[in-house]
Amino acid sequence: MRKILCMAMAIMTITSLSACGNNGTAANAGADASTSKSAQTTAKDGSESGSGSGSESAAGNASDDSGLIVYTQKTMNQYFHVALQQKVEEAITAAGYQPEVANCNNDSTLQNDQMQNFISKHPKAIIANTVDSDALNDAANAAVAAGIPVVMVDNPASTAVVDCSIKFDNLKCGEMAAERIVEALEAKYGSPKGRVVNVYGAMSSECWRLRKDGFDAVMDKYPEIEKIEVPGEGERSKSQEALTNVIAKYDKEIDAVHCPSDDPGLGCAEAMQIAGMWHPVGDEDHVIFVTGDGEPDAVRFLQDGYYDAIIVEDAYAYGPMAVDMLVQYIFKGEPVPTSGTYTNEDFYWKTAEFMDGETGPILQVPPYALDSSNVNEDGHWGVAALKAEGK
């Protein structure tokens, strides 16, 4: 198993808290998607508009004439967020602006301090990925009050009203993961029954809360499935320890394991390997295994036959989509749509939905299942990252 943390730490040595430009990391795979050349939106009345990403001049209600677009990053300790940051920087640069990044290392207090520092610079816009969905509300509100456009990506603020939140359908992601496990249990036993372990993520994150809610909602429909819940906190070592304890308690009598994200999922995979429970799909001793996100290491395990499915969240999409919303709407002084669709042929999922929310306009990235039937098709961000690494 490759050590993604080592890769991330190497990147951090060349990416300061106010880094700009591209870092040439493994996350630069699929760079052709970063400029979002084919993005367009379609309103409910059927009218369309091109993204103009990288071609429109700053105008409208932009905060000032600054060419700086800043990004507050939650962590560089997971490949997903390394890739997400890379695509944010690439998209900002491709649009003709200067990126600056602050990584708070999962410290919500530090992230608030970094946001205040960004506000004092009065940038063209702030793109934010929160550590704690509740903790960044005041800082986001302060940025909006200062006239600085704010776009949230991946993990949004919980109550702050911003220009746009580009978020993943995490509830659906959890539902889809549970549905895949139920299907596999039915294939194994002829009916939905068995013992399922859910190594869930930190509840301070809206993303992981919703994935757990979706997973639970489906599993609760099947009384013959025994659901065991243990907190992995979204960390690899804690997830490994949590599953190791369950394995010991139940003497390996486990039918399925779910982990909502791939990096902590690798800890679960290691726990199963150490316990002698690591067998490919089709083997009579195989433990059903479903994760989320679509990171390269997980994709490789899927290609090798050990994972049943990954419910993908496209890490490459957020940067291009955020810049599209800024250039196409916000910098022109136009509101982001609250209905209709966003289409981008660069991404496997193709179409996302605009909707209205309590925190302002939402653009929701759809989940999809990656399994043995489609893992070799083009367009998956984790597959593109493997190819960029020559694997």
Stockholm file with secondary structure:
# STOCKHOLM 1.0

chainA/1-391         MRKILCMAMAIMTITSLSACGNNGTAANAGADASTSKSAQTTAKDGSESGSGSGSESAAGNASDDSGLIVYTQKTMNQYFHVALQQKVEEAITAAGYQPEVANCNNDSTLQNDQMQNFISKHPKAIIANTVDSDALNDAANAAVAAGIPVVMVDNPASTAVVDCSIKFDNLKCGEMAAERIVEALEAKYGSPKGRVVNVYGAMSSECWRLRKDGFDAVMDKYPEIEKIEVPGEGERSKSQEALTNVIAKYDKEIDAVHCPSDDPGLGCAEAMQIAGMWHPVGDEDHVIFVTGDGEPDAVRFLQDGYYDAIIVEDAYAYGPMAVDMLVQYIFKGEPVPTSGTYTNEDFYWKTAEFMDGETGPILQVPPYALDSSNVNEDGHWGVAALKAEGK
#=GR chainA/1-391 SS CCCHHHHHHHHHHHCCTTBCSCCCCGGGTTGGGTTCTTCEEECTTSCEEECCTTTSCCCTTCSSSCCEEEEEESCSSSHHHHHHHHHHHHHHHHTTCEEEEEECTTCHHHHHHHHHHHHHHCCSEEEECCSSTTTTHHHHHHHHHTTCCEEEEESCCSSCCCSEEEEECHHHHHHHHHHHHHHHHHHHHSSSCEEEEEEECCTTSHHHHHHHHHHHHHHTTCTTEEEEEEECTTCHHHHHHHHHHHHHHTTTCCCEEECSSHHHHHHHHHHHHHTTCCCCTTSTTCCEEEEEECCHHHHHHHHTTCCSEEEECCTTTHHHHHHHHHHHTGGGTCCCCSSSEEECTTSTTCEEEEEEETTEEEEEECCEEECTTTTTSTTCHHHHHHHHTTC
#=GC SS_cons         CCCHHHHHHHHHHHCCTTBCSCCCCGGGTTGGGTTCTTCEEECTTSCEEECCTTTSCCCTTCSSSCCEEEEEESCSSSHHHHHHHHHHHHHHHHTTCEEEEEECTTCHHHHHHHHHHHHHHCCSEEEECCSSTTTTHHHHHHHHHTTCCEEEEESCCSSCCCSEEEEECHHHHHHHHHHHHHHHHHHHHSSSCEEEEEEECCTTSHHHHHHHHHHHHHHTTCTTEEEEEEECTTCHHHHHHHHHHHHHHTTTCCCEEECSSHHHHHHHHHHHHHTTCCCCTTSTTCCEEEEEECCHHHHHHHHTTCCSEEEECCTTTHHHHHHHHHHHTGGGTCCCCSSSEEECTTSTTCEEEEEEETTEEEEEECCEEECTTTTTSTTCHHHHHHHHTTC
//
